[in-house]
């Protein structure tokens, strides 16, 4: 009977060691995936920190493996240090990825000093329970901080970001429970104790490491998808919507205006004598003029207005729920703002002041009119503004 129980314990111990090897190998493969993800997307911020965090996690599990084999207490202390480094690097990587300020040296030094202080005390007391409680507490706190940053990233709150945040939130709860258990029952949380919770913790770590790495990969994929869509829909020089995206959005806005019987107006804009700007001032300054006009237009127009670069020096703005008279007021405000702001552009290549102005044609949507017809009428009004002396607004008949 005693022999059978001893054999069962050996089998359980072997299972713990096997789980440790499995978690270590899984962590190594996940670290390799993070490294590959970073090397393939060097322009995305934060991915390098994730790769370093993966490497630090691998070292921590190797140290835990050595502790299980040789029972050398300093190995656990070193493993705790690398686990803390891994979480701090992951946290800093997530903040950089989400566009938040990176962790300051003061925060990093503060966390490191507090963690090292606890580890030194536990190591001096030769207390596995104190080590386990301190480690679990720090892991829980850092995981909760990471989850908070992921949940509060409203500007980039994509499904992958939310799911990764949930994984870190559950990880915080699991390790917080482990910290309280370690205070009362230190033997249960011993990393290689077959009668404790080591098997459960290793299984959870196996699942969470895979889930977090998969979340990182999906977050990077979502970022690339958003960047590709932005490049497809926006003009690379000015950042304004391009003609293709404008046509799609305008068709939807026209359908909505017709469905709800609301007014809608279109502004067709053309920078006056822009060829002279390029010929006399150079194409570099011409590009600055285009970018300045886009900046002014985006400041003067409303958030719900659709603004795009239609081609060359031509721009289009669709103003939902706006009558032609209200559109005329908005167009003149935009025209005056550009004339004032264009004076700030450096034009030292010529001796006389160079006039940088815009002419605007305005048309209001008529019954049963499509986007192309509305655009043609606004374009006719634009030519009328040009014929009448430029730097003016005209309404389509």
Secondary structure as GFF3:
##gff-version 3
##sequence-region A 1 397
A	DSSP	alpha_helix	2	40	.	.	.	ID=ss1
A	DSSP	alpha_helix	47	70	.	.	.	ID=ss2
A	DSSP	alpha_helix	73	97	.	.	.	ID=ss3
A	DSSP	alpha_helix	105	125	.	.	.	ID=ss4
A	DSSP	alpha_helix	128	151	.	.	.	ID=ss5
A	DSSP	three_ten_helix	154	156	.	.	.	ID=ss6
A	DSSP	alpha_helix	159	184	.	.	.	ID=ss7
A	DSSP	alpha_helix	198	233	.	.	.	ID=ss8
A	DSSP	alpha_helix	243	259	.	.	.	ID=ss9
A	DSSP	beta_strand	264	271	.	.	.	ID=ss10
A	DSSP	alpha_helix	274	276	.	.	.	ID=ss11
A	DSSP	pi_helix	277	281	.	.	.	ID=ss12
A	DSSP	alpha_helix	283	300	.	.	.	ID=ss13
A	DSSP	beta_strand	306	311	.	.	.	ID=ss14
A	DSSP	beta_strand	314	320	.	.	.	ID=ss15
A	DSSP	alpha_helix	324	342	.	.	.	ID=ss16
A	DSSP	beta_strand	358	364	.	.	.	ID=ss17
A	DSSP	alpha_helix	371	387	.	.	.	ID=ss18
A	DSSP	beta_strand	393	395	.	.	.	ID=ss19
###
